[in-house]
Amino acid sequence: MLDYMIYILAFAVGSILGLVYSYKQHGEPFVAVTEFNMVMAVVSIFGWCLAFCSGNVILSAIGFLLGGFVMGERPGYGRKETAVGLIFAIGLFVLLKLTV
């Protein structure tokens, strides 16, 4: 039960940090950025893979923190990168479970 509380807390902290980072990066009230951010995609892939596939409480919490960081950016930012990270991590999870 305590594991889930750590995961939720790490995800919430990551979301807040992502929102603060995003507002520092873009101070304008509304910006429509449609380009794919490769750095955030790598952070998302790494974070969600750690969260789903590590099997360790600390590494999973770090993964949820990184996943929340990308997911918690300003509205309209990070949605494509989060989707790519989740698809990659779920695919890796399924491959790992099929091989065991």
C-alpha positions in Angstrom: 0.0 0.0 0.0 2.9 2.3 0.8 4.3 1.7 -2.7 1.3 3.2 -4.4 1.5 6.2 -2.2 5.1 6.8 -3.2 4.2 6.4 -6.9 1.3 8.9 -6.6 3.4 11.4 -4.7 6.3 11.0 -7.2 3.9 11.5 -10.2 2.3 14.6 -8.5 5.7 16.1 -7.8 6.8 15.4 -11.4 3.6 17.0 -12.8 4.2 20.2 -10.7 7.8 20.3 -11.8 6.8 19.9 -15.4 4.3 22.7 -15.2 6.8 25.0 -13.6 9.4 24.1 -16.2 7.0 24.6 -19.1 5.8 28.0 -17.8 9.5 29.2 -17.4 10.2 28.0 -20.9 7.1 29.7 -22.5 6.0 32.8 -20.6 3.4 33.7 -23.2 -0.3 33.3 -22.3 -1.0 31.0 -25.3 1.5 29.4 -27.6 0.6 26.7 -30.1 3.6 24.6 -30.7 3.0 21.6 -33.0 6.5 20.3 -33.3 7.6 17.1 -31.7 10.1 17.6 -28.8 12.6 14.8 -29.1 14.3 15.5 -25.7 10.9 15.2 -23.8 10.1 12.1 -25.8 13.3 10.4 -24.6 12.5 11.5 -21.0 9.0 10.1 -21.4 10.2 6.8 -22.8 12.8 6.4 -20.2 10.4 7.4 -17.4 7.5 5.1 -18.4 9.8 2.2 -19.0 11.3 2.6 -15.6 7.8 2.9 -14.1 6.4 -0.2 -15.7 9.3 -2.5 -16.2 11.8 -2.0 -13.3 10.3 -4.0 -10.6 11.9 -1.8 -7.9 10.1 0.7 -5.8 12.7 3.5 -6.1 13.3 3.1 -9.8 9.5 2.9 -10.4 9.0 6.1 -8.4 11.8 7.8 -10.5 10.0 6.6 -13.6 6.7 8.1 -12.4 8.4 11.3 -11.6 9.8 11.5 -15.1 6.6 10.5 -16.7 4.7 13.0 -14.7 7.2 15.7 -15.7 6.4 15.3 -19.3 2.7 14.7 -18.8 2.4 17.7 -16.5 3.5 20.4 -18.9 1.2 23.2 -20.0 -2.0 22.2 -21.7 -1.2 21.2 -25.3 2.5 20.4 -24.6 3.8 16.9 -24.0 0.8 15.0 -25.2 2.5 13.5 -28.2 5.7 12.7 -26.3 3.7 11.1 -23.5 1.8 8.9 -26.0 5.0 7.8 -27.6 6.5 7.0 -24.2 3.5 5.0 -23.0 3.2 3.0 -26.2 6.9 2.1 -26.1 6.8 1.2 -22.4 3.6 -0.9 -22.7 5.1 -2.7 -25.7 8.2 -3.4 -23.8 6.2 -4.6 -20.8 4.2 -7.0 -23.0 7.4 -8.3 -24.6 9.0 -8.9 -21.2 5.9 -10.7 -19.9 5.7 -12.9 -23.0 9.3 -14.0 -22.7 9.0 -15.0 -19.0 
